[in-house]
């Protein structure tokens, strides 16, 4: 029973952590894809230094579930446009101009900082932040699923142990009962033990 409990607990912890890692990797990849798509959408507006065109090209991204904010910077690292979801109330850090793609994680978001380069000219950069709430929610669901799985393993294992123990002990219990009857003088000595 102790071994069974250890196996159940180890299995629960392993699968819970694995599920959370898979969801985190998925949100990380989603952040990169959203940053690439948003950078491609904003590039024509940045090429003409048109903040309104950049802003209108990013309106569809505001409907993406889990999006915290999008900020577009021009070539001089001046903010051209910003969209922040209504439920996001955390401080947005300042971002330095970069030539390389970066993923930054804080307590609330995965943030992709993507430079927008066209014809070897740095047009600006875009910052896309995706909420980590999905990771926390998936980790919580995985913990509950793992807990239920562990309880299921314990119930099935203990039930199987009880059935096997009962079957193994039945002949022993029958013999003990007959020996007690014989010892009390009430046993049938013609029956085989």
Biotite code that builds the C-alpha atoms (Angstrom):
import biotite.structure as struc

atoms = struc.array([
    struc.Atom([0.000, 0.000, 0.000], chain_id="A", res_id=1, res_name="UNK", atom_name="CA", element="C"),
    struc.Atom([2.884, 2.378, 0.781], chain_id="A", res_id=2, res_name="UNK", atom_name="CA", element="C"),
    struc.Atom([4.534, 1.594, -2.558], chain_id="A", res_id=3, res_name="UNK", atom_name="CA", element="C"),
    struc.Atom([1.223, 2.165, -4.318], chain_id="A", res_id=4, res_name="UNK", atom_name="CA", element="C"),
    struc.Atom([0.797, 5.516, -2.563], chain_id="A", res_id=5, res_name="UNK", atom_name="CA", element="C"),
    struc.Atom([4.345, 6.549, -3.554], chain_id="A", res_id=6, res_name="UNK", atom_name="CA", element="C"),
    struc.Atom([3.707, 5.592, -7.184], chain_id="A", res_id=7, res_name="UNK", atom_name="CA", element="C"),
    struc.Atom([0.409, 7.498, -7.200], chain_id="A", res_id=8, res_name="UNK", atom_name="CA", element="C"),
    struc.Atom([1.964, 10.622, -5.695], chain_id="A", res_id=9, res_name="UNK", atom_name="CA", element="C"),
    struc.Atom([4.973, 10.533, -8.050], chain_id="A", res_id=10, res_name="UNK", atom_name="CA", element="C"),
    struc.Atom([2.691, 10.035, -11.060], chain_id="A", res_id=11, res_name="UNK", atom_name="CA", element="C"),
    struc.Atom([0.475, 12.929, -9.985], chain_id="A", res_id=12, res_name="UNK", atom_name="CA", element="C"),
    struc.Atom([3.375, 15.315, -9.445], chain_id="A", res_id=13, res_name="UNK", atom_name="CA", element="C"),
    struc.Atom([5.076, 14.293, -12.694], chain_id="A", res_id=14, res_name="UNK", atom_name="CA", element="C"),
    struc.Atom([1.992, 14.744, -14.865], chain_id="A", res_id=15, res_name="UNK", atom_name="CA", element="C"),
    struc.Atom([0.984, 17.983, -13.141], chain_id="A", res_id=16, res_name="UNK", atom_name="CA", element="C"),
    struc.Atom([4.397, 19.555, -13.781], chain_id="A", res_id=17, res_name="UNK", atom_name="CA", element="C"),
    struc.Atom([4.525, 18.200, -17.318], chain_id="A", res_id=18, res_name="UNK", atom_name="CA", element="C"),
    struc.Atom([1.114, 19.677, -18.201], chain_id="A", res_id=19, res_name="UNK", atom_name="CA", element="C"),
    struc.Atom([2.109, 23.088, -16.820], chain_id="A", res_id=20, res_name="UNK", atom_name="CA", element="C"),
    struc.Atom([5.356, 23.003, -18.821], chain_id="A", res_id=21, res_name="UNK", atom_name="CA", element="C"),
    struc.Atom([3.525, 22.102, -22.023], chain_id="A", res_id=22, res_name="UNK", atom_name="CA", element="C"),
    struc.Atom([1.050, 24.952, -21.570], chain_id="A", res_id=23, res_name="UNK", atom_name="CA", element="C"),
    struc.Atom([3.859, 27.388, -20.799], chain_id="A", res_id=24, res_name="UNK", atom_name="CA", element="C"),
    struc.Atom([5.691, 26.315, -23.957], chain_id="A", res_id=25, res_name="UNK", atom_name="CA", element="C"),
    struc.Atom([2.468, 26.746, -25.929], chain_id="A", res_id=26, res_name="UNK", atom_name="CA", element="C"),
    struc.Atom([1.923, 30.294, -24.607], chain_id="A", res_id=27, res_name="UNK", atom_name="CA", element="C"),
    struc.Atom([5.592, 31.076, -25.332], chain_id="A", res_id=28, res_name="UNK", atom_name="CA", element="C"),
    struc.Atom([5.184, 29.924, -28.954], chain_id="A", res_id=29, res_name="UNK", atom_name="CA", element="C"),
    struc.Atom([1.882, 31.804, -29.237], chain_id="A", res_id=30, res_name="UNK", atom_name="CA", element="C"),
    struc.Atom([3.621, 34.990, -28.086], chain_id="A", res_id=31, res_name="UNK", atom_name="CA", element="C"),
    struc.Atom([6.267, 34.612, -30.789], chain_id="A", res_id=32, res_name="UNK", atom_name="CA", element="C"),
    struc.Atom([3.647, 33.976, -33.486], chain_id="A", res_id=33, res_name="UNK", atom_name="CA", element="C"),
    struc.Atom([1.534, 36.968, -32.395], chain_id="A", res_id=34, res_name="UNK", atom_name="CA", element="C"),
    struc.Atom([4.624, 39.212, -32.377], chain_id="A", res_id=35, res_name="UNK", atom_name="CA", element="C"),
    struc.Atom([5.579, 38.083, -35.886], chain_id="A", res_id=36, res_name="UNK", atom_name="CA", element="C"),
    struc.Atom([2.057, 38.628, -37.217], chain_id="A", res_id=37, res_name="UNK", atom_name="CA", element="C"),
    struc.Atom([1.716, 42.008, -35.502], chain_id="A", res_id=38, res_name="UNK", atom_name="CA", element="C"),
    struc.Atom([5.139, 43.131, -36.796], chain_id="A", res_id=39, res_name="UNK", atom_name="CA", element="C"),
    struc.Atom([4.136, 42.165, -40.343], chain_id="A", res_id=40, res_name="UNK", atom_name="CA", element="C"),
    struc.Atom([0.840, 44.028, -39.956], chain_id="A", res_id=41, res_name="UNK", atom_name="CA", element="C"),
    struc.Atom([2.517, 47.172, -38.589], chain_id="A", res_id=42, res_name="UNK", atom_name="CA", element="C"),
    struc.Atom([5.397, 47.272, -41.095], chain_id="A", res_id=43, res_name="UNK", atom_name="CA", element="C"),
    struc.Atom([3.570, 49.142, -43.941], chain_id="A", res_id=44, res_name="UNK", atom_name="CA", element="C"),
    struc.Atom([2.397, 51.871, -41.544], chain_id="A", res_id=45, res_name="UNK", atom_name="CA", element="C"),
    struc.Atom([5.866, 52.219, -40.064], chain_id="A", res_id=46, res_name="UNK", atom_name="CA", element="C"),
    struc.Atom([7.422, 52.475, -43.521], chain_id="A", res_id=47, res_name="UNK", atom_name="CA", element="C"),
    struc.Atom([5.384, 55.665, -44.036], chain_id="A", res_id=48, res_name="UNK", atom_name="CA", element="C"),
    struc.Atom([5.597, 56.757, -40.381], chain_id="A", res_id=49, res_name="UNK", atom_name="CA", element="C"),
    struc.Atom([1.780, 56.692, -40.213], chain_id="A", res_id=50, res_name="UNK", atom_name="CA", element="C"),
    struc.Atom([0.646, 56.060, -36.619], chain_id="A", res_id=51, res_name="UNK", atom_name="CA", element="C"),
    struc.Atom([-3.023, 55.811, -37.653], chain_id="A", res_id=52, res_name="UNK", atom_name="CA", element="C"),
    struc.Atom([-2.271, 53.088, -40.206], chain_id="A", res_id=53, res_name="UNK", atom_name="CA", element="C"),
    struc.Atom([-0.211, 51.200, -37.636], chain_id="A", res_id=54, res_name="UNK", atom_name="CA", element="C"),
    struc.Atom([-2.991, 51.508, -35.060], chain_id="A", res_id=55, res_name="UNK", atom_name="CA", element="C"),
    struc.Atom([-5.704, 50.352, -37.448], chain_id="A", res_id=56, res_name="UNK", atom_name="CA", element="C"),
    struc.Atom([-3.585, 47.413, -38.629], chain_id="A", res_id=57, res_name="UNK", atom_name="CA", element="C"),
    struc.Atom([-3.421, 46.128, -35.053], chain_id="A", res_id=58, res_name="UNK", atom_name="CA", element="C"),
    struc.Atom([-7.119, 46.355, -34.132], chain_id="A", res_id=59, res_name="UNK", atom_name="CA", element="C"),
    struc.Atom([-7.738, 42.686, -34.893], chain_id="A", res_id=60, res_name="UNK", atom_name="CA", element="C"),
    struc.Atom([-5.055, 41.704, -32.390], chain_id="A", res_id=61, res_name="UNK", atom_name="CA", element="C"),
    struc.Atom([-7.065, 43.323, -29.610], chain_id="A", res_id=62, res_name="UNK", atom_name="CA", element="C"),
    struc.Atom([-9.602, 40.515, -30.039], chain_id="A", res_id=63, res_name="UNK", atom_name="CA", element="C"),
    struc.Atom([-7.050, 37.768, -29.406], chain_id="A", res_id=64, res_name="UNK", atom_name="CA", element="C"),
    struc.Atom([-7.808, 36.006, -26.144], chain_id="A", res_id=65, res_name="UNK", atom_name="CA", element="C"),
    struc.Atom([-5.116, 36.446, -23.518], chain_id="A", res_id=66, res_name="UNK", atom_name="CA", element="C"),
    struc.Atom([-3.508, 39.501, -25.140], chain_id="A", res_id=67, res_name="UNK", atom_name="CA", element="C"),
    struc.Atom([-2.376, 41.980, -22.459], chain_id="A", res_id=68, res_name="UNK", atom_name="CA", element="C"),
    struc.Atom([-0.949, 44.803, -24.556], chain_id="A", res_id=69, res_name="UNK", atom_name="CA", element="C"),
    struc.Atom([0.677, 45.808, -27.827], chain_id="A", res_id=70, res_name="UNK", atom_name="CA", element="C"),
    struc.Atom([3.062, 48.739, -28.148], chain_id="A", res_id=71, res_name="UNK", atom_name="CA", element="C"),
    struc.Atom([4.606, 49.933, -31.407], chain_id="A", res_id=72, res_name="UNK", atom_name="CA", element="C"),
    struc.Atom([7.734, 52.083, -31.420], chain_id="A", res_id=73, res_name="UNK", atom_name="CA", element="C"),
    struc.Atom([9.032, 54.040, -34.400], chain_id="A", res_id=74, res_name="UNK", atom_name="CA", element="C"),
    struc.Atom([12.604, 54.140, -35.684], chain_id="A", res_id=75, res_name="UNK", atom_name="CA", element="C"),
    struc.Atom([13.650, 56.670, -33.033], chain_id="A", res_id=76, res_name="UNK", atom_name="CA", element="C"),
    struc.Atom([12.168, 54.401, -30.328], chain_id="A", res_id=77, res_name="UNK", atom_name="CA", element="C"),
    struc.Atom([9.302, 56.856, -29.912], chain_id="A", res_id=78, res_name="UNK", atom_name="CA", element="C"),
    struc.Atom([6.007, 55.199, -29.039], chain_id="A", res_id=79, res_name="UNK", atom_name="CA", element="C"),
    struc.Atom([3.609, 55.415, -31.997], chain_id="A", res_id=80, res_name="UNK", atom_name="CA", element="C"),
    struc.Atom([0.645, 53.487, -30.681], chain_id="A", res_id=81, res_name="UNK", atom_name="CA", element="C"),
    struc.Atom([-0.384, 51.468, -27.673], chain_id="A", res_id=82, res_name="UNK", atom_name="CA", element="C"),
    struc.Atom([-3.244, 49.116, -26.970], chain_id="A", res_id=83, res_name="UNK", atom_name="CA", element="C"),
    struc.Atom([-3.804, 47.722, -23.474], chain_id="A", res_id=84, res_name="UNK", atom_name="CA", element="C"),
    struc.Atom([-6.579, 45.302, -22.583], chain_id="A", res_id=85, res_name="UNK", atom_name="CA", element="C"),
    struc.Atom([-9.119, 46.714, -20.167], chain_id="A", res_id=86, res_name="UNK", atom_name="CA", element="C"),
    struc.Atom([-8.379, 44.112, -17.482], chain_id="A", res_id=87, res_name="UNK", atom_name="CA", element="C"),
    struc.Atom([-4.627, 44.656, -17.458], chain_id="A", res_id=88, res_name="UNK", atom_name="CA", element="C"),
    struc.Atom([-3.700, 46.914, -14.540], chain_id="A", res_id=89, res_name="UNK", atom_name="CA", element="C"),
    struc.Atom([-0.004, 46.192, -14.099], chain_id="A", res_id=90, res_name="UNK", atom_name="CA", element="C"),
    struc.Atom([2.873, 48.492, -14.872], chain_id="A", res_id=91, res_name="UNK", atom_name="CA", element="C"),
    struc.Atom([4.262, 48.211, -18.384], chain_id="A", res_id=92, res_name="UNK", atom_name="CA", element="C"),
    struc.Atom([8.045, 48.416, -18.440], chain_id="A", res_id=93, res_name="UNK", atom_name="CA", element="C"),
    struc.Atom([10.032, 50.610, -20.814], chain_id="A", res_id=94, res_name="UNK", atom_name="CA", element="C"),
    struc.Atom([11.664, 48.811, -23.736], chain_id="A", res_id=95, res_name="UNK", atom_name="CA", element="C"),
    struc.Atom([14.989, 49.724, -25.267], chain_id="A", res_id=96, res_name="UNK", atom_name="CA", element="C"),
    struc.Atom([15.441, 49.623, -29.016], chain_id="A", res_id=97, res_name="UNK", atom_name="CA", element="C"),
    struc.Atom([16.746, 46.246, -30.080], chain_id="A", res_id=98, res_name="UNK", atom_name="CA", element="C"),
    struc.Atom([18.018, 44.617, -33.229], chain_id="A", res_id=99, res_name="UNK", atom_name="CA", element="C"),
    struc.Atom([17.315, 41.096, -31.996], chain_id="A", res_id=100, res_name="UNK", atom_name="CA", element="C"),
    struc.Atom([14.073, 39.344, -31.151], chain_id="A", res_id=101, res_name="UNK", atom_name="CA", element="C"),
    struc.Atom([13.595, 38.854, -27.434], chain_id="A", res_id=102, res_name="UNK", atom_name="CA", element="C"),
    struc.Atom([11.126, 37.067, -25.208], chain_id="A", res_id=103, res_name="UNK", atom_name="CA", element="C"),
    struc.Atom([10.831, 38.512, -21.717], chain_id="A", res_id=104, res_name="UNK", atom_name="CA", element="C"),
    struc.Atom([8.830, 36.926, -18.922], chain_id="A", res_id=105, res_name="UNK", atom_name="CA", element="C"),
    struc.Atom([7.516, 38.759, -15.901], chain_id="A", res_id=106, res_name="UNK", atom_name="CA", element="C"),
    struc.Atom([4.940, 37.773, -13.289], chain_id="A", res_id=107, res_name="UNK", atom_name="CA", element="C"),
    struc.Atom([1.983, 38.521, -15.566], chain_id="A", res_id=108, res_name="UNK", atom_name="CA", element="C"),
    struc.Atom([3.026, 38.129, -19.196], chain_id="A", res_id=109, res_name="UNK", atom_name="CA", element="C"),
    struc.Atom([5.273, 36.724, -21.828], chain_id="A", res_id=110, res_name="UNK", atom_name="CA", element="C"),
    struc.Atom([6.470, 39.785, -23.772], chain_id="A", res_id=111, res_name="UNK", atom_name="CA", element="C"),
    struc.Atom([7.905, 39.508, -27.256], chain_id="A", res_id=112, res_name="UNK", atom_name="CA", element="C"),
    struc.Atom([10.049, 42.452, -28.355], chain_id="A", res_id=113, res_name="UNK", atom_name="CA", element="C"),
    struc.Atom([10.336, 42.203, -32.133], chain_id="A", res_id=114, res_name="UNK", atom_name="CA", element="C"),
    struc.Atom([12.316, 44.650, -34.266], chain_id="A", res_id=115, res_name="UNK", atom_name="CA", element="C"),
    struc.Atom([10.666, 45.618, -37.539], chain_id="A", res_id=116, res_name="UNK", atom_name="CA", element="C"),
    struc.Atom([13.291, 45.732, -40.270], chain_id="A", res_id=117, res_name="UNK", atom_name="CA", element="C"),
    struc.Atom([12.639, 46.322, -43.956], chain_id="A", res_id=118, res_name="UNK", atom_name="CA", element="C"),
    struc.Atom([15.332, 46.490, -46.625], chain_id="A", res_id=119, res_name="UNK", atom_name="CA", element="C"),
    struc.Atom([18.028, 46.553, -43.921], chain_id="A", res_id=120, res_name="UNK", atom_name="CA", element="C"),
    struc.Atom([16.407, 49.628, -42.401], chain_id="A", res_id=121, res_name="UNK", atom_name="CA", element="C"),
    struc.Atom([15.211, 49.558, -38.787], chain_id="A", res_id=122, res_name="UNK", atom_name="CA", element="C"),
    struc.Atom([11.640, 50.888, -38.955], chain_id="A", res_id=123, res_name="UNK", atom_name="CA", element="C"),
    struc.Atom([10.844, 50.346, -35.287], chain_id="A", res_id=124, res_name="UNK", atom_name="CA", element="C"),
    struc.Atom([9.796, 47.566, -32.995], chain_id="A", res_id=125, res_name="UNK", atom_name="CA", element="C"),
    struc.Atom([6.686, 46.005, -31.588], chain_id="A", res_id=126, res_name="UNK", atom_name="CA", element="C"),
    struc.Atom([6.074, 44.637, -28.112], chain_id="A", res_id=127, res_name="UNK", atom_name="CA", element="C"),
    struc.Atom([3.350, 42.024, -27.718], chain_id="A", res_id=128, res_name="UNK", atom_name="CA", element="C"),
    struc.Atom([2.406, 40.713, -24.271], chain_id="A", res_id=129, res_name="UNK", atom_name="CA", element="C"),
    struc.Atom([0.362, 37.563, -23.743], chain_id="A", res_id=130, res_name="UNK", atom_name="CA", element="C"),
    struc.Atom([-1.085, 36.767, -20.328], chain_id="A", res_id=131, res_name="UNK", atom_name="CA", element="C"),
    struc.Atom([0.307, 33.976, -18.182], chain_id="A", res_id=132, res_name="UNK", atom_name="CA", element="C"),
    struc.Atom([-3.165, 33.360, -16.734], chain_id="A", res_id=133, res_name="UNK", atom_name="CA", element="C"),
    struc.Atom([-3.560, 30.451, -19.145], chain_id="A", res_id=134, res_name="UNK", atom_name="CA", element="C"),
    struc.Atom([-0.445, 28.843, -17.680], chain_id="A", res_id=135, res_name="UNK", atom_name="CA", element="C"),
    struc.Atom([-1.682, 29.298, -14.111], chain_id="A", res_id=136, res_name="UNK", atom_name="CA", element="C"),
    struc.Atom([-5.124, 27.984, -15.040], chain_id="A", res_id=137, res_name="UNK", atom_name="CA", element="C"),
    struc.Atom([-3.676, 24.945, -16.814], chain_id="A", res_id=138, res_name="UNK", atom_name="CA", element="C"),
    struc.Atom([-1.369, 24.229, -13.889], chain_id="A", res_id=139, res_name="UNK", atom_name="CA", element="C"),
    struc.Atom([-4.323, 24.384, -11.520], chain_id="A", res_id=140, res_name="UNK", atom_name="CA", element="C"),
    struc.Atom([-6.394, 22.088, -13.734], chain_id="A", res_id=141, res_name="UNK", atom_name="CA", element="C"),
    struc.Atom([-3.448, 19.702, -14.047], chain_id="A", res_id=142, res_name="UNK", atom_name="CA", element="C"),
    struc.Atom([-3.043, 19.593, -10.271], chain_id="A", res_id=143, res_name="UNK", atom_name="CA", element="C"),
    struc.Atom([-6.721, 18.710, -9.821], chain_id="A", res_id=144, res_name="UNK", atom_name="CA", element="C"),
    struc.Atom([-6.598, 16.106, -12.575], chain_id="A", res_id=145, res_name="UNK", atom_name="CA", element="C"),
    struc.Atom([-3.441, 14.623, -11.069], chain_id="A", res_id=146, res_name="UNK", atom_name="CA", element="C"),
    struc.Atom([-5.026, 14.574, -7.622], chain_id="A", res_id=147, res_name="UNK", atom_name="CA", element="C"),
    struc.Atom([-8.075, 12.747, -8.977], chain_id="A", res_id=148, res_name="UNK", atom_name="CA", element="C"),
    struc.Atom([-5.790, 10.371, -10.871], chain_id="A", res_id=149, res_name="UNK", atom_name="CA", element="C"),
    struc.Atom([-3.789, 9.668, -7.699], chain_id="A", res_id=150, res_name="UNK", atom_name="CA", element="C"),
    struc.Atom([-6.957, 9.014, -5.699], chain_id="A", res_id=151, res_name="UNK", atom_name="CA", element="C"),
    struc.Atom([-8.178, 6.719, -8.485], chain_id="A", res_id=152, res_name="UNK", atom_name="CA", element="C"),
    struc.Atom([-4.894, 4.802, -8.452], chain_id="A", res_id=153, res_name="UNK", atom_name="CA", element="C"),
    struc.Atom([-5.091, 4.454, -4.680], chain_id="A", res_id=154, res_name="UNK", atom_name="CA", element="C"),
    struc.Atom([-8.707, 3.241, -4.759], chain_id="A", res_id=155, res_name="UNK", atom_name="CA", element="C"),
    struc.Atom([-8.097, 0.731, -7.553], chain_id="A", res_id=156, res_name="UNK", atom_name="CA", element="C"),
    struc.Atom([-4.799, -0.422, -6.013], chain_id="A", res_id=157, res_name="UNK", atom_name="CA", element="C"),
    struc.Atom([-6.222, -0.830, -2.518], chain_id="A", res_id=158, res_name="UNK", atom_name="CA", element="C"),
    struc.Atom([-9.266, -2.621, -3.951], chain_id="A", res_id=159, res_name="UNK", atom_name="CA", element="C"),
    struc.Atom([-7.051, -5.003, -5.914], chain_id="A", res_id=160, res_name="UNK", atom_name="CA", element="C"),
    struc.Atom([-4.864, -5.541, -2.847], chain_id="A", res_id=161, res_name="UNK", atom_name="CA", element="C"),
    struc.Atom([-7.951, -6.314, -0.711], chain_id="A", res_id=162, res_name="UNK", atom_name="CA", element="C"),
    struc.Atom([-9.350, -8.782, -3.298], chain_id="A", res_id=163, res_name="UNK", atom_name="CA", element="C"),
    struc.Atom([-6.009, -10.585, -3.639], chain_id="A", res_id=164, res_name="UNK", atom_name="CA", element="C"),
    struc.Atom([-5.461, -10.682, 0.117], chain_id="A", res_id=165, res_name="UNK", atom_name="CA", element="C"),
    struc.Atom([-9.000, -12.026, 0.651], chain_id="A", res_id=166, res_name="UNK", atom_name="CA", element="C"),
    struc.Atom([-8.485, -14.773, -1.899], chain_id="A", res_id=167, res_name="UNK", atom_name="CA", element="C"),
    struc.Atom([-5.130, -15.752, -0.419], chain_id="A", res_id=168, res_name="UNK", atom_name="CA", element="C"),
    struc.Atom([-6.460, -15.745, 3.152], chain_id="A", res_id=169, res_name="UNK", atom_name="CA", element="C"),
    struc.Atom([-9.728, -17.643, 2.467], chain_id="A", res_id=170, res_name="UNK", atom_name="CA", element="C"),
    struc.Atom([-8.149, -21.142, 2.662], chain_id="A", res_id=171, res_name="UNK", atom_name="CA", element="C"),
    struc.Atom([-6.154, -20.123, 5.762], chain_id="A", res_id=172, res_name="UNK", atom_name="CA", element="C"),
    struc.Atom([-9.279, -18.727, 7.454], chain_id="A", res_id=173, res_name="UNK", atom_name="CA", element="C"),
    struc.Atom([-11.223, -21.899, 6.566], chain_id="A", res_id=174, res_name="UNK", atom_name="CA", element="C"),
    struc.Atom([-8.496, -24.075, 8.105], chain_id="A", res_id=175, res_name="UNK", atom_name="CA", element="C"),
    struc.Atom([-8.342, -21.917, 11.245], chain_id="A", res_id=176, res_name="UNK", atom_name="CA", element="C"),
    struc.Atom([-12.125, -22.201, 11.654], chain_id="A", res_id=177, res_name="UNK", atom_name="CA", element="C"),
    struc.Atom([-12.032, -26.013, 11.298], chain_id="A", res_id=178, res_name="UNK", atom_name="CA", element="C"),
    struc.Atom([-9.095, -26.308, 13.687], chain_id="A", res_id=179, res_name="UNK", atom_name="CA", element="C"),
    struc.Atom([-10.967, -24.219, 16.263], chain_id="A", res_id=180, res_name="UNK", atom_name="CA", element="C"),
    struc.Atom([-13.992, -26.489, 15.866], chain_id="A", res_id=181, res_name="UNK", atom_name="CA", element="C"),
    struc.Atom([-11.787, -29.552, 16.399], chain_id="A", res_id=182, res_name="UNK", atom_name="CA", element="C"),
    struc.Atom([-10.099, -27.953, 19.405], chain_id="A", res_id=183, res_name="UNK", atom_name="CA", element="C"),
    struc.Atom([-13.515, -27.235, 20.970], chain_id="A", res_id=184, res_name="UNK", atom_name="CA", element="C"),
    struc.Atom([-14.564, -30.808, 20.354], chain_id="A", res_id=185, res_name="UNK", atom_name="CA", element="C"),
    struc.Atom([-17.272, -29.894, 17.891], chain_id="A", res_id=186, res_name="UNK", atom_name="CA", element="C"),
    struc.Atom([-15.312, -30.472, 14.676], chain_id="A", res_id=187, res_name="UNK", atom_name="CA", element="C"),
    struc.Atom([-16.048, -33.230, 12.192], chain_id="A", res_id=188, res_name="UNK", atom_name="CA", element="C"),
    struc.Atom([-12.950, -35.439, 12.203], chain_id="A", res_id=189, res_name="UNK", atom_name="CA", element="C"),
    struc.Atom([-14.008, -37.160, 8.981], chain_id="A", res_id=190, res_name="UNK", atom_name="CA", element="C"),
    struc.Atom([-13.567, -33.999, 6.910], chain_id="A", res_id=191, res_name="UNK", atom_name="CA", element="C"),
    struc.Atom([-10.290, -33.261, 5.282], chain_id="A", res_id=192, res_name="UNK", atom_name="CA", element="C"),
    struc.Atom([-8.441, -30.088, 6.344], chain_id="A", res_id=193, res_name="UNK", atom_name="CA", element="C"),
])
